[in-house]
Amino acid sequence: MLINLLLGTVVISMTVIVHTLGLVAVANVMNRVAERRPLHGYRRKVTAMVAVMYGLFAVHTVEIWIWAAVYWYVDAIPHFENALYFSAITFSTLGYGDSLLKQDWQLLAGLEGISGFLLIGWSTAYLVAASTRLGPFQAGKHF
């Protein structure tokens, strides 16, 4: 159990770092785009929001792959494709239950679920902030 907690803490730390750097990168790209071409007009604002969504999706994809690599490396799941599937459904807290870890590593999956829940929530907060700053929504009018 202690190994699960220690490894989970390390992986959570890694994904928080990836998430932080990813959000900074998405913000920097959007700021550069907004400086070069002011985001006036509905189409440009919608395009900016789509770009933010793709950026957030890319960040979450990297985080899911990190967890999958850990599951595969410790042999909690023998095939990487299965580890990736398991990680995606666990990170998103969907958890179908059709794919399971070896019993020795089950606590790690719980830690991924909590981590994914928090990181997706963080992305949601960022998306709301971006939608009022760069997107087609206005604070006070739409929120």
Rosetta constraint file for C-alpha pairs under 8 A:
AtomPair CA 1 CA 5 HARMONIC 6.38 0.50
AtomPair CA 1 CA 104 HARMONIC 7.71 0.50
AtomPair CA 1 CA 107 HARMONIC 7.33 0.50
AtomPair CA 2 CA 6 HARMONIC 6.11 0.50
AtomPair CA 3 CA 7 HARMONIC 5.90 0.50
AtomPair CA 4 CA 8 HARMONIC 5.75 0.50
AtomPair CA 4 CA 105 HARMONIC 6.42 0.50
AtomPair CA 4 CA 107 HARMONIC 6.19 0.50
AtomPair CA 4 CA 108 HARMONIC 5.46 0.50
AtomPair CA 5 CA 9 HARMONIC 6.00 0.50
AtomPair CA 5 CA 107 HARMONIC 7.59 0.50
AtomPair CA 5 CA 108 HARMONIC 7.12 0.50
AtomPair CA 6 CA 10 HARMONIC 6.34 0.50
AtomPair CA 7 CA 11 HARMONIC 6.20 0.50
AtomPair CA 7 CA 108 HARMONIC 7.79 0.50
AtomPair CA 8 CA 12 HARMONIC 5.94 0.50
AtomPair CA 8 CA 108 HARMONIC 5.77 0.50
AtomPair CA 8 CA 111 HARMONIC 6.21 0.50
AtomPair CA 8 CA 112 HARMONIC 7.51 0.50
AtomPair CA 9 CA 13 HARMONIC 6.08 0.50
AtomPair CA 10 CA 14 HARMONIC 6.24 0.50
AtomPair CA 11 CA 15 HARMONIC 6.18 0.50
AtomPair CA 11 CA 66 HARMONIC 7.63 0.50
AtomPair CA 11 CA 67 HARMONIC 7.08 0.50
AtomPair CA 12 CA 16 HARMONIC 6.10 0.50
AtomPair CA 12 CA 111 HARMONIC 7.94 0.50
AtomPair CA 12 CA 112 HARMONIC 7.54 0.50
AtomPair CA 12 CA 115 HARMONIC 6.42 0.50
AtomPair CA 13 CA 17 HARMONIC 6.24 0.50
AtomPair CA 14 CA 18 HARMONIC 6.20 0.50
AtomPair CA 15 CA 19 HARMONIC 5.92 0.50
AtomPair CA 15 CA 63 HARMONIC 5.53 0.50
AtomPair CA 15 CA 66 HARMONIC 7.61 0.50
AtomPair CA 16 CA 20 HARMONIC 6.02 0.50
AtomPair CA 16 CA 119 HARMONIC 7.62 0.50
AtomPair CA 17 CA 21 HARMONIC 6.13 0.50
AtomPair CA 18 CA 22 HARMONIC 5.82 0.50
AtomPair CA 18 CA 59 HARMONIC 7.20 0.50
AtomPair CA 18 CA 62 HARMONIC 7.86 0.50
AtomPair CA 18 CA 63 HARMONIC 7.15 0.50
AtomPair CA 19 CA 23 HARMONIC 6.04 0.50
AtomPair CA 19 CA 59 HARMONIC 6.27 0.50
AtomPair CA 19 CA 60 HARMONIC 7.65 0.50
AtomPair CA 19 CA 63 HARMONIC 7.77 0.50
AtomPair CA 19 CA 119 HARMONIC 7.41 0.50
AtomPair CA 20 CA 24 HARMONIC 6.24 0.50
AtomPair CA 21 CA 25 HARMONIC 6.09 0.50
AtomPair CA 22 CA 26 HARMONIC 6.15 0.50
AtomPair CA 22 CA 55 HARMONIC 7.72 0.50
AtomPair CA 22 CA 56 HARMONIC 7.62 0.50
AtomPair CA 22 CA 59 HARMONIC 5.75 0.50
AtomPair CA 23 CA 27 HARMONIC 6.05 0.50
AtomPair CA 23 CA 56 HARMONIC 7.38 0.50
AtomPair CA 23 CA 59 HARMONIC 7.89 0.50
AtomPair CA 24 CA 28 HARMONIC 6.04 0.50
AtomPair CA 25 CA 29 HARMONIC 6.13 0.50
AtomPair CA 26 CA 30 HARMONIC 6.17 0.50
AtomPair CA 26 CA 52 HARMONIC 6.58 0.50
AtomPair CA 26 CA 55 HARMONIC 5.93 0.50
AtomPair CA 26 CA 56 HARMONIC 7.67 0.50
AtomPair CA 27 CA 31 HARMONIC 6.03 0.50
AtomPair CA 28 CA 32 HARMONIC 6.19 0.50
AtomPair CA 29 CA 33 HARMONIC 6.21 0.50
AtomPair CA 30 CA 34 HARMONIC 6.05 0.50
AtomPair CA 30 CA 48 HARMONIC 7.27 0.50
AtomPair CA 30 CA 52 HARMONIC 7.64 0.50
AtomPair CA 31 CA 35 HARMONIC 6.11 0.50
AtomPair CA 32 CA 36 HARMONIC 6.24 0.50
AtomPair CA 33 CA 37 HARMONIC 5.98 0.50
AtomPair CA 33 CA 38 HARMONIC 7.60 0.50
AtomPair CA 34 CA 38 HARMONIC 4.80 0.50
AtomPair CA 34 CA 39 HARMONIC 5.79 0.50
AtomPair CA 34 CA 134 HARMONIC 7.94 0.50
AtomPair CA 39 CA 44 HARMONIC 5.57 0.50
AtomPair CA 39 CA 45 HARMONIC 5.78 0.50
AtomPair CA 39 CA 48 HARMONIC 7.97 0.50
AtomPair CA 39 CA 134 HARMONIC 6.97 0.50
AtomPair CA 40 CA 44 HARMONIC 6.46 0.50
AtomPair CA 40 CA 45 HARMONIC 6.95 0.50
AtomPair CA 41 CA 45 HARMONIC 6.51 0.50
AtomPair CA 42 CA 46 HARMONIC 6.15 0.50
AtomPair CA 42 CA 136 HARMONIC 6.21 0.50
AtomPair CA 43 CA 47 HARMONIC 6.04 0.50
AtomPair CA 44 CA 48 HARMONIC 6.12 0.50
AtomPair CA 45 CA 49 HARMONIC 6.34 0.50
AtomPair CA 45 CA 134 HARMONIC 6.25 0.50
AtomPair CA 45 CA 135 HARMONIC 4.52 0.50
AtomPair CA 45 CA 136 HARMONIC 5.34 0.50
AtomPair CA 46 CA 50 HARMONIC 6.27 0.50
AtomPair CA 46 CA 135 HARMONIC 6.08 0.50
AtomPair CA 46 CA 136 HARMONIC 6.32 0.50
AtomPair CA 47 CA 51 HARMONIC 6.23 0.50
AtomPair CA 48 CA 52 HARMONIC 6.25 0.50
AtomPair CA 48 CA 134 HARMONIC 6.86 0.50
AtomPair CA 48 CA 135 HARMONIC 6.40 0.50
AtomPair CA 49 CA 53 HARMONIC 6.17 0.50
AtomPair CA 49 CA 130 HARMONIC 7.63 0.50
AtomPair CA 49 CA 131 HARMONIC 6.62 0.50
AtomPair CA 49 CA 134 HARMONIC 7.47 0.50
AtomPair CA 49 CA 135 HARMONIC 5.71 0.50
AtomPair CA 50 CA 54 HARMONIC 6.26 0.50
AtomPair CA 51 CA 55 HARMONIC 6.18 0.50
AtomPair CA 52 CA 56 HARMONIC 6.20 0.50
AtomPair CA 52 CA 127 HARMONIC 7.44 0.50
AtomPair CA 52 CA 130 HARMONIC 7.93 0.50
AtomPair CA 53 CA 57 HARMONIC 6.04 0.50
AtomPair CA 53 CA 127 HARMONIC 7.70 0.50
AtomPair CA 54 CA 58 HARMONIC 6.10 0.50
AtomPair CA 55 CA 59 HARMONIC 6.33 0.50
AtomPair CA 56 CA 60 HARMONIC 6.28 0.50
AtomPair CA 56 CA 123 HARMONIC 6.79 0.50
AtomPair CA 57 CA 61 HARMONIC 6.09 0.50
AtomPair CA 58 CA 62 HARMONIC 6.36 0.50
AtomPair CA 59 CA 63 HARMONIC 6.45 0.50
AtomPair CA 60 CA 64 HARMONIC 6.14 0.50
AtomPair CA 60 CA 120 HARMONIC 7.92 0.50
AtomPair CA 61 CA 65 HARMONIC 6.18 0.50
AtomPair CA 62 CA 66 HARMONIC 6.25 0.50
AtomPair CA 63 CA 67 HARMONIC 6.52 0.50
AtomPair CA 64 CA 68 HARMONIC 6.18 0.50
AtomPair CA 64 CA 84 HARMONIC 7.12 0.50
AtomPair CA 64 CA 87 HARMONIC 5.76 0.50
AtomPair CA 64 CA 88 HARMONIC 5.86 0.50
AtomPair CA 64 CA 91 HARMONIC 6.66 0.50
AtomPair CA 65 CA 69 HARMONIC 6.02 0.50
AtomPair CA 65 CA 84 HARMONIC 6.38 0.50
AtomPair CA 65 CA 87 HARMONIC 7.50 0.50
AtomPair CA 66 CA 70 HARMONIC 6.39 0.50
AtomPair CA 67 CA 71 HARMONIC 6.33 0.50
AtomPair CA 67 CA 84 HARMONIC 7.92 0.50
AtomPair CA 67 CA 87 HARMONIC 6.14 0.50
AtomPair CA 67 CA 112 HARMONIC 7.42 0.50
AtomPair CA 68 CA 72 HARMONIC 6.16 0.50
AtomPair CA 68 CA 80 HARMONIC 7.00 0.50
AtomPair CA 68 CA 83 HARMONIC 4.86 0.50
AtomPair CA 68 CA 84 HARMONIC 4.79 0.50
AtomPair CA 68 CA 86 HARMONIC 7.49 0.50
AtomPair CA 68 CA 87 HARMONIC 5.40 0.50
AtomPair CA 69 CA 73 HARMONIC 5.87 0.50
AtomPair CA 69 CA 80 HARMONIC 7.19 0.50
AtomPair CA 69 CA 83 HARMONIC 7.34 0.50
AtomPair CA 69 CA 84 HARMONIC 7.73 0.50
AtomPair CA 70 CA 74 HARMONIC 6.15 0.50
AtomPair CA 71 CA 75 HARMONIC 6.09 0.50
AtomPair CA 71 CA 76 HARMONIC 5.06 0.50
AtomPair CA 71 CA 77 HARMONIC 5.82 0.50
AtomPair CA 71 CA 83 HARMONIC 6.09 0.50
AtomPair CA 72 CA 76 HARMONIC 6.09 0.50
AtomPair CA 72 CA 77 HARMONIC 5.39 0.50
AtomPair CA 72 CA 78 HARMONIC 5.94 0.50
AtomPair CA 72 CA 79 HARMONIC 6.61 0.50
AtomPair CA 72 CA 80 HARMONIC 5.70 0.50
AtomPair CA 72 CA 83 HARMONIC 6.07 0.50
AtomPair CA 76 CA 101 HARMONIC 5.47 0.50
AtomPair CA 76 CA 102 HARMONIC 5.24 0.50
AtomPair CA 76 CA 104 HARMONIC 7.80 0.50
AtomPair CA 76 CA 105 HARMONIC 6.14 0.50
AtomPair CA 77 CA 82 HARMONIC 6.83 0.50
AtomPair CA 77 CA 83 HARMONIC 5.66 0.50
AtomPair CA 77 CA 101 HARMONIC 5.97 0.50
AtomPair CA 77 CA 102 HARMONIC 6.94 0.50
AtomPair CA 78 CA 82 HARMONIC 7.70 0.50
AtomPair CA 78 CA 83 HARMONIC 7.59 0.50
AtomPair CA 79 CA 83 HARMONIC 6.30 0.50
AtomPair CA 80 CA 84 HARMONIC 6.06 0.50
AtomPair CA 81 CA 85 HARMONIC 6.30 0.50
AtomPair CA 82 CA 86 HARMONIC 6.02 0.50
AtomPair CA 82 CA 99 HARMONIC 7.77 0.50
AtomPair CA 83 CA 87 HARMONIC 5.95 0.50
AtomPair CA 84 CA 88 HARMONIC 6.14 0.50
AtomPair CA 85 CA 89 HARMONIC 6.38 0.50
AtomPair CA 86 CA 90 HARMONIC 6.02 0.50
AtomPair CA 86 CA 99 HARMONIC 6.17 0.50
AtomPair CA 86 CA 100 HARMONIC 7.42 0.50
AtomPair CA 87 CA 91 HARMONIC 5.73 0.50
AtomPair CA 87 CA 112 HARMONIC 7.81 0.50
AtomPair CA 88 CA 92 HARMONIC 6.15 0.50
AtomPair CA 89 CA 93 HARMONIC 6.08 0.50
AtomPair CA 89 CA 94 HARMONIC 5.05 0.50
AtomPair CA 89 CA 95 HARMONIC 5.09 0.50
AtomPair CA 89 CA 96 HARMONIC 6.97 0.50
AtomPair CA 90 CA 94 HARMONIC 6.09 0.50
AtomPair CA 90 CA 95 HARMONIC 5.22 0.50
AtomPair CA 90 CA 109 HARMONIC 6.71 0.50
AtomPair CA 90 CA 110 HARMONIC 7.97 0.50
AtomPair CA 90 CA 112 HARMONIC 6.53 0.50
AtomPair CA 90 CA 113 HARMONIC 5.28 0.50
AtomPair CA 90 CA 116 HARMONIC 7.70 0.50
AtomPair CA 91 CA 112 HARMONIC 5.66 0.50
AtomPair CA 91 CA 113 HARMONIC 4.91 0.50
AtomPair CA 91 CA 114 HARMONIC 7.78 0.50
AtomPair CA 91 CA 115 HARMONIC 7.15 0.50
AtomPair CA 91 CA 116 HARMONIC 4.39 0.50
AtomPair CA 91 CA 117 HARMONIC 6.96 0.50
AtomPair CA 92 CA 113 HARMONIC 6.89 0.50
AtomPair CA 92 CA 116 HARMONIC 5.91 0.50
AtomPair CA 92 CA 117 HARMONIC 6.64 0.50
AtomPair CA 92 CA 120 HARMONIC 7.81 0.50
AtomPair CA 93 CA 113 HARMONIC 5.41 0.50
AtomPair CA 93 CA 114 HARMONIC 7.99 0.50
AtomPair CA 93 CA 116 HARMONIC 7.15 0.50
AtomPair CA 93 CA 117 HARMONIC 6.73 0.50
AtomPair CA 101 CA 105 HARMONIC 6.22 0.50
AtomPair CA 101 CA 106 HARMONIC 5.80 0.50
AtomPair CA 101 CA 109 HARMONIC 7.77 0.50
AtomPair CA 102 CA 106 HARMONIC 6.64 0.50
AtomPair CA 105 CA 109 HARMONIC 7.23 0.50
AtomPair CA 106 CA 110 HARMONIC 6.91 0.50
AtomPair CA 107 CA 111 HARMONIC 6.48 0.50
AtomPair CA 108 CA 112 HARMONIC 6.33 0.50
AtomPair CA 109 CA 113 HARMONIC 6.26 0.50
AtomPair CA 110 CA 114 HARMONIC 6.38 0.50
AtomPair CA 111 CA 115 HARMONIC 6.06 0.50
AtomPair CA 112 CA 116 HARMONIC 5.89 0.50
AtomPair CA 113 CA 117 HARMONIC 6.07 0.50
AtomPair CA 114 CA 118 HARMONIC 6.31 0.50
AtomPair CA 115 CA 119 HARMONIC 6.11 0.50
AtomPair CA 116 CA 120 HARMONIC 5.89 0.50
AtomPair CA 117 CA 121 HARMONIC 6.15 0.50
AtomPair CA 118 CA 122 HARMONIC 6.14 0.50
AtomPair CA 119 CA 123 HARMONIC 6.21 0.50
AtomPair CA 120 CA 124 HARMONIC 6.18 0.50
AtomPair CA 121 CA 125 HARMONIC 6.33 0.50
AtomPair CA 122 CA 126 HARMONIC 6.28 0.50
AtomPair CA 123 CA 127 HARMONIC 6.00 0.50
AtomPair CA 124 CA 128 HARMONIC 6.25 0.50
AtomPair CA 125 CA 129 HARMONIC 6.31 0.50
AtomPair CA 126 CA 130 HARMONIC 6.07 0.50
AtomPair CA 127 CA 131 HARMONIC 5.94 0.50
AtomPair CA 128 CA 132 HARMONIC 6.46 0.50
AtomPair CA 129 CA 133 HARMONIC 6.27 0.50
AtomPair CA 130 CA 134 HARMONIC 5.49 0.50
AtomPair CA 130 CA 135 HARMONIC 6.44 0.50
AtomPair CA 131 CA 135 HARMONIC 4.12 0.50
AtomPair CA 131 CA 136 HARMONIC 6.45 0.50
AtomPair CA 131 CA 137 HARMONIC 5.74 0.50
AtomPair CA 131 CA 138 HARMONIC 7.90 0.50
AtomPair CA 132 CA 136 HARMONIC 6.96 0.50
AtomPair CA 132 CA 137 HARMONIC 4.92 0.50
AtomPair CA 132 CA 138 HARMONIC 5.05 0.50
AtomPair CA 132 CA 139 HARMONIC 5.85 0.50
AtomPair CA 133 CA 137 HARMONIC 7.86 0.50
AtomPair CA 133 CA 138 HARMONIC 7.65 0.50
AtomPair CA 137 CA 141 HARMONIC 7.58 0.50
AtomPair CA 137 CA 142 HARMONIC 5.86 0.50
AtomPair CA 137 CA 143 HARMONIC 7.91 0.50
AtomPair CA 138 CA 142 HARMONIC 5.61 0.50
AtomPair CA 138 CA 143 HARMONIC 7.13 0.50
AtomPair CA 139 CA 143 HARMONIC 5.42 0.50
